[in-house]
Amino acid sequence: MTSPEIIFTGAIVADLVAATVPRDLPPGETIFIDHVELAVGGNAAIAAISASRLGAAVHVAGLVGDDTLGEILLSRLQAEGIETSLVQVLEGEKTSKTMALARHGGERTLLHCSGANSRSIADRLLPAILRYDSAAVFSLSGAEIMQAVRDGEALELVRSAKSQGLTTAFDTTYPPRELDYGTFVAELAPHIDFFFTSMGEATLFSESADLLATAQFLQAAGARTVIIKDGPRGALALDGSGQAIYCTTPQVDAIDTTGAGDNFVGAFLAQYAGTGSLAAALKLAVSAGALSVQHLGGQAQYTAEQARDLSDALTIETKSV
C-alpha cells in the first residue's frame, strides 16, 4: 500500500550554523570556534527531509530567492527525494537566512533575516491544493515568521486544505512580539487535525505549564489531536477520544537543538501516514528528535534504520482522561 503524500508548507531557510560559541561575545574580538556549516533550515524543509528519510512521499511548498542559496537549498531537497515543484523562486528576492549560534549543551541563539519568506505563497499554492486527493496530508509550519502567511494566509491555506478533505497539521514556532498569538492559534485550531507545539511555545498562548492541561486547552479550541513536545522530558499526544500517550526522550548528548522539533514533526507524520498508529508515530518522532540534536544543524543526518531501532527501544504510557 502506498503511503499518502505529505505536503510540508512553510519556511525554507538557509541555516549558517556556528559552534561552539561562547556565551559572552566581547565586541571587537575575533573568536575562534570549531565549526561553521551551511545547512538546510526552516521548519517545513527540515520536517520534509525527516519524513522523506523515513519513507514518506514528500512535497515541500514555500519560497526561496533567485540567488545561489536558493539553488543550493532546492538541490539539497531534491537530493533527499523531495518533490519541489511547489517551491516558488522569487525574482529579485533573497533567500531567507538564519545564523544559528550553538552553545555548550545544545542551547542556541538564532539571528533571522526573512528575505523571500516575507512574501505571499497563497496565490500559487491554493490552486495546487486542489490537485491532491483526500488521502494527502497538508502540514503548515513556520507560519509565524512568514509575514504574509501569519497575516491571514495561514487560515486561508488550512481552510482550503480542510475543505478539499485533506488531513491538516500545524506546528507552532516562536512568533514575533507584535503577533497576537492567542488569537492566531484560536483561529487556526478548529481546522487542524494534528496540532503540534512545544511547551515553551505553548506558554505564549496558554496559561498552563502542564502538558495534559495544555493539550486539553488546544482541544477545547477545536484541534482534533494535540501533540506537545517537551524536549529532553519527552512528548505527549492526546487524541479526540481522550486517550493520552506519553513517551520519554532517551538520554543523549545534545550538541545542537536546532530543528529537533521539526524532525519530530516530520517523523510523526511519516509514521502516522503509513500506519495510522498514534503510539508508533509518537515513538518515532521522539527518536528522530533525539537523534537530530546529536549533530550540528537541523537537517536530518540519521538513517531510517537508526530512527526505527531507537524507536523500538522506547516505551510509552497510555492513560484515559
N, C-alpha and C positions, 0 to 999 in steps of 0.2 A: 504494500500500500504506500503511495506517495504522500509525503508529509505536506500539509498545507503551506502555501507561500507566506512569508512574513515580510512586510514592508516596513522597514525601520526608517522613520521620518524624523528629521530634526537637524541638530547641529553636526556639521562636519568641519573639523578644525585641524590645523597643523600644530602639533604639540612639540615645543622645544623643551626637553626635559634636562635639567641640570642637577647633578648630585655629586657628592653630598654637600649641601650648602649650610654653612654655619648660621646659627640663629641671628647673630648680630652681623650686619654688613656695614663696616665703617666707611663713610664717604671718602673718595679719593684714593682708595687702596685697590690693588689687584689681588683678588682672592683666587687661589689655585684649588680646583676641585677635580674629582676623579673622572666624571663622565658628563658629556653633553650629547644628547641623541635627538634626532628628528623622528617623531612617531606619528602614526595616525591617531587623531584625537577627535573629540566631540562625542556627545552621548550616543547619537544614532549610529555613527560609524563604528565606535568601539563595540556596541551591542551587536551590530551586524556581523562583525568579524567573529565574535564569540559564537553566535548562533550558526554561522557558516561552518566553522571548525567542528561543530558538533553535529553536522549533517543536515541542517535545515536548508530549505530552498529560500534564499535570501535576496531581497531587493533593498536598495538604500535610496532615499529621496532627500534631497537637500540642495545646498548652494555652495559653489566654490567660485573663485575669481578666475579670470583668464590669465593666470600667471604660472610660474614654474611650480609653486607649491600646490596649486590646484591640480596640475598634471601629475605630480608625484602622488597625491592622495588618491586620485582616480586609478592610477596604475596599481597602487598597493591594494586597493579594494578589489579590483578586478583579479589580481593575483590570488586573492583569497576565495575566488569563485563566486563573487557577489555581482549581481546584475546592477549596473549603474546608469541605465538609460533615464532614470527619473532624477538624476543629479543635473541641475542647471548650471552651466558655465556662464557667468555674468560678465559681459564685455565691459571693460574699463574698471572692474571691481577687483579688490584684493581679497585673497582667501583669508578666512578667519584664522587667527593665531592665538595660541596660549603659551606663555612661558611658565613652566612648572618648576618651582624651586623645591626639590626634595630634600628633607632634613632627616636626621637620625630618627629611627623608629617609625618611618613611613609617613610622618607629617609632611605637609607641603603647603606652599603658598602659590596661588595661581594669579598670573597677570594676563588679562584677556583683552584682545583687540577684535572687535566684532566683524569688521570688514563685510564680506558678502552676506553674512548671516543676519544682517540687519534688514535685508530686503524681503520682499514678498515671495512666498512659494506657492500660494494657493491657486493663482491663475492657471498654472500648468498642471498642478497636482490634482486639483478637484476633478477635472475630466478623466484623468488617468485612473482614479479610484474606481470608476465605473467599469473598467476592464476586468477587474478581479471578481472571482466568484465568491459566494458566501462562506466558503471554507477558509479564505485567507484571513490573516491577522494584520491589523493596522496598528503599529506601535509608534507613539509620538514621544520624543524625549528631547530635552534641551530647549523646550519652547520658551522658557523664562528668559534665556539670554539672546533670543532672536526677536528683535523689536517688533516687526510686523506680525510675527506669529503670536506673541504674547498679547498684542493689542487687538485681538479679535479673530485672527486666522486659526488659532488653536481650536476654538469652539466650533468654527465652521468646518474644519477638517474632520474632527471626531464625529460631529453630527452627520456629515456626508458619508463617512465610512460606516457608521451605525445604520443609517437608512438603507445602505447597499447590502446590509446583512453581514458585514464583516465583524469579526471579533476585534474589539478595541483594547489597547493597552496604553497606559500613560505612566511615565516615570518623572518624578519631580527632580529639580536641581535648584541650588540656591539662587534666589531671584535678586534682581536689583532692588535697591531700597525703595524706589518710587512705585513699585508694583504693589497694588492692594491684593496681597497673596490670598487672604481668606476668601475674597470674592472670586478670584481667579480659580481657586480649587473648587469652590462650591458650584460654579457654573459648569465645570468640566465633569465632575464626579458622576452625575446621573447618566452620562453617556459612555462610561468606562467599565469594561468587563474585568480588566486586571489593572488595579491601581497600585503602582509601586512608589514607595517613598522610603526615606531613611529617617531614623529617629531625630537626627539633627535637623533635617529639613522640616519634619513634621511639627517641631516646636514653633515654627513660624506661622502655622495656621491652626494648630490645636493646642489647647492649654495643658493637656496631659503629657506626662513623661513616661507613661506606661504603654507597652507595646499593644496589649489587647484593647485597652481603652481607646488608643489612637485608631486602631483598626475599626473598632465599632463606631467611632465618630465618623470615619470616612464612609462606612456602610450606611449610616444614618443619612449621610449627604447624598447617597444614591449609587455609590460604587458597588459592583457586584461581589468581586473578590478582591481583598486587600492584602498586599504583601509588604511587610515592613522589614527593612534591612537595619541591623543594629551592630554592624562592624564585627569586632572580634567576639562579641557576645552571641552572634548568630542571627536568626531571622524567624519571622512569624508569617504564616499565611492563614487568613480567615475567609472561609467560603460562605456562600449565601445561606447554607443550611445551619450555620452556627458552629461548624467544626473548625477548631483552631489547631494548627500544626506548627510545632516548634522544631527547629534544627539548630544545633550548636556548631559554631565555627571551629574547625580543627586548629590547634595551636601551630602557628607558623612564624618565621622571622620576616617581618614586614620591612621591605626596602622602600616601596613607593605605593601609596594607596590610590594614586590617580587612576580613575576608570574602574575601580573594583566594583562599584555599584552597577556600572554599565555592563561589565562582563556577567554579573549576576543576572541582570535582566535578559541579556541575550541567551544565556544558558537556560534560564527558566522557560522562556517562550519556545525555544527549540525543543526542549524535552516535553513540554505540555502539548505542543502542536503534534508531536509524534506519538504520544502515549495517552494523553488525557488524564494523567495521574498528577494530582496536585502535590502529593508527598514526594514522588520521584523528581518532579520539577524543582521543588524546594531544595532537595539534597544536592542535585546537580548544580543549581545556582550558587549555593553556599560553597561548593567545591571550586567552581570557576572563580568566584571572588577571592577565595583563599589562595589559589594558585597565582592569580594576577598580581597580588601585592608583593610577590617574591621577585619581581623583575621591574626594571625601570620602564615607565610609560604605561599608558592604559591598554595599548593594543595587545591582544592575547598572544602569549608566547608558549602556551601549553597545547598539548595534543588532546584529541577526544579521548584517547585511551587513558591518559593521565587524569583527566577530569572524571571519567567514569570509575576508574579504580578508586579514587579518593571518595567519590560519592558512595560507592558500595560499602565503604568502611564507616560511614556516618549513620547515626541513629536518629530517630525522630520521636517526638512525644505528641500524642493527639488528645485533645480534650473537647468535649461538647460544652458550649457556653450558651 
